[in-house]
């Protein structure tokens, strides 16, 4: 199969997506058609074994568990109280509650693993207070959309799990690799907010007594405990990613019981939503593995690798091209589609050029973060706009995220120059 055929197949998938076909259908169709063209009817016999092996993979059990963990924390009211506690400590900084948006998103991301859930939850809690205090709507919406992207970088991250399952890399090391970049990116967002709101027009919240701050800080205990148990058990080697997710779910159930929200109706809502999201993700992963079967059996990756290396590109040059590629792709596709479409093709090429596979996982997730807030169809832009109640134009969100997009671009370049930012912690495991 030639490189030209690969590009035809790739653009055919994009065309099907633009026509409204589900990503799983588009990938499965291209995979099956490509396999039939090369191997004939014998290819169909091998698909069953691939589908069985995908769904028999214990690692994928972590996906519904981490989604359930996020649902339990989302619906138990923990996020509302967490926002109040963060506001008590960060509200006096220049920019006031805008810092609280970032801090709350970072902390909630460290327990939910979902960018959409993070942006929707913190946005629902924060926007009424921000509007009541006359904060800049562009800055408010931009900080919420950008803060929500931290959900797929700060561990535990469902997108890291998908990357690990597609590339057969250690989930524990991927989680650890995302921790330091996630914290640094949160701090960079807050530094920008501070500088943008300095001067005579600086927005700040009222000063609270230390006793009141300490009293509110008890609401930070549940997310901190969940994060400590999940990441601590992985880092120390006491549990795998799947086992740590189960520990996190049990801890979240305890805090839901303590909050008085635990009931059959509460559990049914959490389980049904978890089943819906998990079904969608696993269907896409299954289709991705069918496509991967065609790619591996036809030797396409070897041809693509030889074609790319024939241009004499260095690893840095290729990564710079991939940044532009993901930026363009992110304007039209959602995060999961981008991951399952591009990783099987780009991963063998970049690793052949000497790029660390764990580092590349962080790079891909950063690019997916950019996709979440890149106009015109960044998922978080629409999520934040949907929880807005004043009927304003979505252009406010799009202009509000521009500074954060630039910050993430500069941070990605820094990560390329200093890969130890991502690799230091997993190398310490």
Secondary structure, DSSP 8 states (H G I E B T S, - for coil): --HHHHHHHHHHHHHHHHTT--HHHHHHHHHHHHHHHHHTTHHHHHHHHHHHHHHT-GGGHHHHHHHHHHHHHHHTTHHHHHHHHHHHHHTTSTTTHHHHHHHHHHHHHHHH--HHHHHHHHHHHHHHHHHHTT--HHHHHHHHHHHHGGGGTSSS-HHHHHHHHHHT--HHHHHHHHHHHHHHHHHHHHHHHHHHT-STT--------HHHHHHHGGGGHHHHHHHHHHHHHHHTTSS-HHHHHHHHHHHHHHHHHHTT--SHHHHHHHHHHHHHHHHHHHHHHHHHHHHHHHHHHHTHHHHHHHHHHTTT--HHHHHHHHHHHHHHHHTTS-HHHHHHHHHHHHHHHHHHTT--HHHHHHHHHHHHHHHHH-TTT-HHHHHHHHT--S---THHHHHHTHHHHHHHHHHHHHHHH-THHHHHHHHH-
